[in-house]
Amino acid sequence: MKRTILHCDLNCFFASVEMLYHPEYRNIPMAVGGDRKNRHGIILAKNVPAKEKGIKTAETIVDALKKCPELIIVDPDYASYEYFSEKVRSLYYEYTDRIEPFGIDECWLDITESISYFGSVEKIVNDLLRRVKEEIGLTLSIGVSFSKTFAKLGSDLAKEDCSYYIDSLDEIGNIPVGRFLFVGPSSVSILNAYGIFTIRQLADTPAERLEKIMGKSGKTLHRYANGIDDDCVSLFGSSYDPAKSISNCITSSRDLRDLDDVKIVLTAISQNIASRLRESGSYYHTVHLFVRDNKLKVRTFQKRLKENSDLGKDIYNNALILFETHCDFRIPYRSIGVAVTGLSENKDAFQTSFFENSSYSLKERKQETAIMEIRRRFGRNSIDLLRAYEDDTLSKTVLKNTVSHTERQDRPK
């Protein structure tokens, strides 16, 4: 059976969420930006009026204000963005259980098995566009194709609140190769030097030649450009249900350049998630790591535990293992997120041993429970791990943005 895969991308996500709280921003140039004092100000998202003024994501706020002096700069509110991201994914889950996040605002959906139930691909796509707009107040661009890479390209080509269908290479052959997934600026320069400017030219170049030019990724790009992409839309956990996941994502006050920086961020995130797990009485089976570098490239990884846990220590250790296994610092990182899934109300049975340590520590649980109780009685900052305070500038931003759901303000309806 030919697959049908959607790539759903929330339009101007951060800016769109801010406009839900502040409708007065809708018709004036507005952008969400980083801390101008601590990170020299980078544009994280912008609304349509700002885009029309030439404002671009990832440019400095200084450059953006030169183009548009009247530009309104809003500080990011990551707790709100996470809240709305989870809300949209809950809606996706009504149509399929095969949902693979690609950052906080993008997801692939495999709806192959859902089409017969809902009637048609068009019915599902139009439902998603309409419901996200009417029920949540945001808009989507949806790419539709038979592969993840073509679906992603489709959402990039789609207009705001619209869809774009790609059925064959012929429809996209003349599009610049730089629009294709996994072809960044440096890859474009290399490919252009060899006379490869379009996706059709990429597809027509022999795989062996591309491997000589690009290394191992050359063969992969050749397959993807020819529509040969059997990569499954993975389940987010054993059976992804946004109502049964807890996550936290932080964009740092400055670029993360070494493992010590990453450890500070993971410490705060792990404590936040563990606190929310304990509040809900849940245990998790899988730890997911999300990273975004300062070129805005996103990568995700996951690790399933042998037995479920509710410990922040286990979240931290497994997220750190994922990072050390898959990431390096050739390009500094901007954002790190962690999610735990496969939640349940009961702890897996386990047996202690004199000869080997169990992966679940009752002593650690007592320590974390005691810390939670102290914070409940005397405030969030009454007690903390020293690692969370190793870098004053970074720590302030990290701790500010690890606020649990119960501490958030009411959301707009």
C-alpha positions as CSV (number, residue, x, y, z in Angstrom):
1,M,0.0,0.0,0.0
2,K,1.3,3.5,-0.9
3,R,1.9,5.5,2.2
4,T,0.3,8.9,2.9
5,I,2.4,11.1,5.1
6,L,1.6,14.6,6.3
7,H,4.1,17.1,7.5
8,C,2.3,19.7,9.7
9,D,4.1,22.9,10.4
10,L,2.6,25.6,12.7
11,N,2.9,29.0,11.0
12,C,5.1,31.6,12.8
13,F,4.5,29.5,15.9
14,F,6.1,31.6,18.7
15,A,4.7,34.8,17.2
16,S,1.3,33.3,16.7
17,V,1.0,32.2,20.3
18,E,2.0,35.7,21.5
19,M,-0.7,37.2,19.3
20,L,-3.3,35.0,21.0
21,Y,-2.4,36.8,24.2
22,H,-2.0,40.2,22.5
23,P,-4.3,40.6,19.5
24,E,-3.0,44.2,19.2
25,Y,0.2,42.7,17.6
26,R,-1.7,41.1,14.7
27,N,-1.5,44.1,12.3
28,I,1.9,45.6,13.3
29,P,5.4,44.2,12.9
30,M,6.2,42.0,15.8
31,A,8.9,39.4,16.5
32,V,9.9,37.1,19.4
33,G,13.5,37.6,20.2
34,G,16.2,36.4,22.6
35,D,17.7,38.5,25.4
36,R,19.5,41.4,23.7
37,K,21.9,41.9,26.7
38,N,22.9,38.2,27.1
39,R,22.9,36.8,23.6
40,H,23.1,39.9,21.3
41,G,19.4,39.4,20.3
42,I,18.3,36.9,17.7
43,I,14.9,36.8,16.0
44,L,13.2,33.5,16.9
45,A,9.9,34.1,15.1
46,K,8.1,36.9,13.4
47,N,4.5,37.7,12.3
48,V,3.4,38.4,8.7
49,P,3.7,42.2,8.9
50,A,7.3,41.8,10.1
51,K,8.0,39.3,7.4
52,E,6.7,41.8,4.8
53,K,9.3,44.3,6.2
54,G,12.1,41.8,5.4
55,I,12.6,40.5,8.9
56,K,14.1,37.0,8.9
57,T,14.4,34.2,11.5
58,A,17.8,33.9,13.1
59,E,19.0,37.4,12.2
60,T,20.1,39.7,15.0
61,I,17.7,42.0,16.6
62,V,20.1,44.9,15.7
63,D,19.8,44.1,12.0
64,A,16.1,43.6,12.2
65,L,15.6,47.0,13.9
66,K,17.6,48.7,11.1
67,K,15.1,47.3,8.6
68,C,12.1,48.1,10.7
69,P,12.7,50.6,13.6
70,E,9.0,50.2,14.7
71,L,9.4,46.4,15.2
72,I,8.0,45.2,18.5
73,I,10.3,42.7,20.2
74,V,8.6,40.3,22.6
75,D,10.5,38.0,25.1
76,P,9.9,34.3,24.6
77,D,7.5,32.4,26.8
78,Y,8.5,28.8,26.4
79,A,6.0,27.4,28.9
80,S,3.2,28.8,26.7
81,Y,4.8,27.4,23.5
82,E,5.0,24.0,25.0
83,Y,1.4,24.2,26.2
84,F,0.1,24.9,22.8
85,S,2.4,22.4,21.1
86,E,0.9,19.7,23.3
87,K,-2.6,20.9,22.6
88,V,-2.1,20.7,18.8
89,R,-0.5,17.2,19.1
90,S,-3.5,16.1,21.1
91,L,-5.7,17.0,18.1
92,Y,-3.4,15.1,15.7
93,Y,-3.8,12.1,17.9
94,E,-7.5,12.0,17.0
95,Y,-6.5,11.1,13.5
96,T,-3.5,8.7,13.9
97,D,-1.2,7.3,16.6
98,R,1.9,7.6,14.3
99,I,3.1,11.1,15.2
100,E,6.8,12.0,15.0
101,P,7.7,15.5,16.3
102,F,10.4,17.5,14.4
103,G,10.8,20.3,16.8
104,I,8.2,22.0,19.0
105,D,6.1,23.3,16.1
106,E,6.4,20.5,13.4
107,C,5.2,16.9,13.2
108,W,5.0,14.1,10.7
109,L,1.8,12.1,10.7
110,D,1.3,8.8,8.9
111,I,-2.4,8.7,8.1
112,T,-2.2,5.6,5.7
113,E,-4.4,3.5,8.0
114,S,-6.8,6.3,8.8
115,I,-8.0,7.3,5.3
116,S,-10.6,4.6,5.1
117,Y,-12.1,5.6,8.4
118,F,-12.3,9.3,7.7
119,G,-13.2,9.0,4.0
120,S,-10.3,10.6,2.2
121,V,-6.9,12.3,2.5
122,E,-8.5,15.7,1.7
123,K,-11.0,15.2,4.5
124,I,-8.3,14.7,7.1
125,V,-6.1,17.6,5.8
126,N,-9.0,20.0,5.6
127,D,-10.2,18.9,9.1
128,L,-6.8,19.6,10.6
129,L,-6.5,23.0,8.9
130,R,-9.9,24.0,10.1
131,R,-9.8,22.6,13.6
132,V,-6.3,24.0,14.5
133,K,-7.6,27.4,13.4
134,E,-11.0,27.3,15.0
135,E,-10.3,25.3,18.2
136,I,-6.8,26.5,19.1
137,G,-6.4,29.8,17.2
138,L,-3.3,28.9,15.3
139,T,-2.7,28.0,11.6
140,L,-0.9,25.2,9.8
141,S,0.9,24.5,6.6
142,I,0.6,20.9,5.6
143,G,2.7,18.9,3.1
144,V,1.2,15.7,1.7
145,S,3.2,13.0,0.0
146,F,4.3,9.4,0.1
147,S,7.6,10.0,1.9
148,K,8.7,12.1,4.9
149,T,11.2,14.2,2.9
150,F,8.7,15.1,0.2
151,A,6.0,15.8,2.8
152,K,8.4,18.2,4.6
153,L,9.2,19.9,1.4
154,G,5.4,20.2,0.7
155,S,4.8,22.1,4.0
156,D,7.7,24.4,3.2
157,L,6.0,25.2,-0.2
158,A,2.5,25.5,1.2
159,K,1.1,28.9,2.0
160,E,-0.1,29.8,5.5
161,D,-3.2,27.8,6.4
162,C,-3.0,25.7,3.2
163,S,-1.7,22.4,2.0
164,Y,0.6,21.3,-0.8
165,Y,0.5,17.8,-2.4
166,I,3.6,16.2,-4.0
167,D,2.9,13.0,-5.9
168,S,6.1,12.7,-7.9
169,L,9.6,14.1,-8.5
170,D,8.4,15.8,-11.7
171,E,6.4,18.3,-9.6
172,I,9.4,19.5,-7.6
173,G,12.3,18.9,-10.0
174,N,13.1,22.6,-10.7
175,I,13.1,23.6,-7.0
176,P,16.5,24.8,-5.7
177,V,18.3,22.0,-3.9
178,G,18.7,24.2,-0.8
179,R,15.0,23.8,-0.1
180,F,15.4,20.0,0.4
181,L,15.6,18.5,3.9
182,F,19.1,17.9,5.2
183,V,20.7,20.2,2.5
184,G,22.1,23.1,4.5
185,P,24.0,26.2,3.3
186,S,27.4,24.4,3.3
187,S,26.0,21.4,1.4
188,V,24.4,23.8,-1.1
189,S,27.8,25.4,-1.7
190,I,29.4,22.0,-2.3
191,L,26.6,20.8,-4.6
192,N,26.5,24.0,-6.6
193,A,30.3,23.8,-7.2
194,Y,29.6,20.5,-9.0
195,G,26.8,21.9,-11.1
196,I,23.9,20.6,-8.9
197,F,21.4,23.4,-8.4
198,T,18.0,21.7,-8.5
199,I,16.4,18.7,-6.9
200,R,16.1,17.1,-10.3
201,Q,19.8,17.5,-10.8
202,L,20.4,16.0,-7.4
203,A,18.2,13.0,-8.2
204,D,19.9,12.5,-11.6
205,T,23.4,12.5,-10.2
206,P,24.7,8.9,-9.7
207,A,24.7,7.9,-6.0
208,E,28.4,6.9,-6.2
209,R,29.3,10.4,-7.4
210,L,27.3,12.0,-4.7
211,E,29.0,9.8,-2.1
212,K,32.4,11.0,-3.4
213,I,31.2,14.6,-3.2
214,M,29.2,14.5,0.1
215,G,30.5,11.4,1.9
216,K,28.0,8.9,3.3
217,S,25.1,11.4,3.2
218,G,25.4,11.6,-0.6
219,K,23.8,8.2,-1.1
220,T,21.0,9.1,1.4
221,L,20.3,12.4,-0.5
222,H,20.2,10.5,-3.8
223,R,17.6,8.1,-2.4
224,Y,15.5,10.9,-0.9
225,A,15.6,13.1,-4.0
226,N,14.3,10.1,-6.0
227,G,11.4,9.6,-3.6
228,I,13.0,6.4,-2.1
229,D,12.3,7.0,1.5
230,D,11.0,4.1,3.6
231,D,11.8,5.8,6.9
232,C,8.8,5.1,9.1
233,V,6.9,7.8,11.0
234,S,7.9,6.6,14.4
235,L,5.7,6.4,17.4
236,F,6.6,9.0,20.1
237,G,7.2,6.4,22.8
238,S,5.6,2.9,22.6
239,S,2.2,4.5,21.7
240,Y,2.4,8.3,21.7
241,D,-0.4,10.0,23.4
242,P,0.2,13.6,24.2
243,A,-2.0,13.3,27.3
244,K,0.6,10.6,28.4
245,S,3.8,12.6,28.0
246,I,5.6,15.2,29.9
247,S,8.2,17.5,28.4
248,N,10.2,20.6,28.8
249,C,12.2,22.6,26.2
250,I,14.6,25.5,26.9
251,T,16.2,27.9,24.5
252,S,19.3,29.1,26.3
253,S,20.3,32.7,27.0
254,R,23.5,32.0,25.1
255,D,24.8,29.3,22.8
256,L,25.7,26.0,24.6
257,R,29.3,25.3,23.7
258,D,30.5,22.5,25.9
259,L,29.2,19.5,28.0
260,D,29.1,21.6,31.2
261,D,26.6,23.9,29.6
262,V,24.4,21.0,28.5
263,K,24.6,19.5,32.0
264,I,23.2,22.7,33.6
265,V,20.3,22.7,31.2
266,L,19.6,19.0,31.6
267,T,19.7,19.2,35.4
268,A,17.0,21.9,35.5
269,I,14.8,20.1,32.8
270,S,15.1,16.8,34.6
271,Q,14.1,18.2,37.9
272,N,11.1,20.0,36.3
273,I,9.8,16.8,34.6
274,A,10.4,14.7,37.7
275,S,8.4,17.1,39.8
276,R,5.5,17.0,37.4
277,L,5.7,13.2,37.2
278,R,5.4,13.0,41.0
279,E,2.5,15.5,41.0
280,S,0.6,13.2,38.5
281,G,1.7,10.0,40.2
282,S,3.2,8.7,36.9
283,Y,6.1,6.6,35.8
284,Y,7.8,6.8,32.4
285,H,9.4,4.1,30.2
286,T,11.1,6.2,27.5
287,V,13.3,9.3,27.5
288,H,13.4,11.6,24.4
289,L,16.0,14.2,23.7
290,F,15.5,17.2,21.3
291,V,18.4,19.5,20.2
292,R,18.4,22.5,18.0
293,D,21.8,24.0,17.0
294,N,22.4,27.7,16.2
295,K,21.8,27.0,12.5
296,L,18.3,26.0,13.5
297,K,18.9,22.3,12.6
298,V,16.8,20.0,14.7
299,R,17.6,16.4,15.8
300,T,15.7,14.0,18.1
301,F,16.7,10.8,19.8
302,Q,15.1,8.4,22.3
303,K,16.0,5.7,24.8
304,R,13.7,3.1,26.4
305,L,14.5,2.1,30.0
306,K,14.5,-1.6,31.1
307,E,12.1,-0.7,33.8
308,N,9.9,2.4,34.3
309,S,10.9,5.2,36.6
310,D,9.8,8.5,38.1
311,L,13.3,9.7,39.0
312,G,14.8,12.9,37.7
313,K,18.2,11.3,38.0
314,D,17.2,8.7,35.5
315,I,15.9,11.3,33.1
316,Y,19.2,13.3,33.4
317,N,21.5,10.3,33.0
318,N,19.7,8.9,29.9
319,A,19.3,12.3,28.2
320,L,23.0,12.9,28.8
321,I,23.9,9.4,27.3
322,L,21.8,10.3,24.2
323,F,23.5,13.6,23.9
324,E,27.1,12.2,24.3
325,T,26.3,9.4,21.9
326,H,24.8,11.5,19.1
327,C,26.0,15.1,19.4
328,D,29.2,17.1,19.3
329,F,30.0,20.8,19.5
330,R,31.2,21.6,15.9
331,I,28.1,23.8,15.8
332,P,27.0,25.2,19.2
333,Y,23.5,24.4,20.4
334,R,20.7,26.8,21.1
335,S,17.8,24.7,22.4
336,I,17.5,21.4,24.3
337,G,14.3,19.6,25.2
338,V,13.5,16.4,27.0
339,A,10.2,14.4,27.0
340,V,9.2,11.3,28.9
341,T,6.6,9.0,27.4
342,G,5.0,5.6,27.9
343,L,3.5,6.9,31.2
344,S,1.7,4.6,33.6
345,E,0.3,4.8,37.1
346,N,2.1,1.7,38.4
347,K,5.8,0.9,39.0
348,D,7.2,-2.1,37.2
349,A,8.1,-4.9,39.5
350,F,11.8,-5.1,40.2
351,Q,14.0,-7.2,42.5
352,T,17.0,-5.8,44.4
353,S,20.3,-7.7,44.4
354,F,23.4,-8.0,46.6
355,F,25.6,-8.3,43.5
356,E,24.3,-5.6,41.1
357,N,22.5,-2.3,41.5
358,S,18.9,-2.0,40.4
359,S,18.4,0.7,37.8
360,Y,15.7,2.1,40.1
361,S,16.9,3.5,43.4
362,L,14.5,3.8,46.4
363,K,17.1,5.9,48.2
364,E,17.2,8.4,45.3
365,R,13.4,8.5,45.3
366,K,13.3,9.4,49.0
367,Q,15.8,12.2,48.3
368,E,13.9,13.6,45.4
369,T,10.6,13.4,47.3
370,A,12.2,15.3,50.3
371,I,13.5,18.0,48.0
372,M,10.0,18.4,46.4
373,E,8.4,18.7,49.8
374,I,10.9,21.4,50.9
375,R,10.1,23.4,47.7
376,R,6.4,23.0,48.2
377,R,6.7,24.5,51.7
378,F,9.4,27.1,51.2
379,G,9.4,27.9,47.5
380,R,11.1,26.7,44.3
381,N,14.4,28.3,45.0
382,S,14.7,27.1,48.6
383,I,16.8,24.1,47.7
384,D,18.6,23.0,44.5
385,L,21.5,21.0,43.0
386,L,24.7,23.0,42.9
387,R,25.2,22.1,39.2
388,A,22.2,24.2,38.3
389,Y,24.1,27.3,39.5
390,E,27.5,26.7,37.9
391,D,27.1,29.5,35.4
392,D,25.2,32.6,36.7
393,T,23.9,33.9,33.3
394,L,22.9,30.5,31.9
395,S,21.4,29.3,35.2
396,K,19.1,32.3,35.6
397,T,17.5,31.7,32.2
398,V,17.3,28.0,32.6
399,L,15.6,28.1,36.0
400,K,13.3,30.8,34.8
401,N,12.0,28.6,32.0
402,T,11.5,25.3,34.0
403,V,8.1,26.1,35.4
404,S,5.7,23.3,36.0
405,H,2.2,23.2,34.5
406,T,0.7,23.9,37.9
407,E,2.7,27.1,38.2
408,R,1.5,28.5,34.8
409,Q,-0.9,31.3,34.2
410,D,-4.3,30.6,32.8
411,R,-4.3,30.1,29.1
412,P,-6.4,32.1,26.6
413,K,-9.4,30.2,25.3
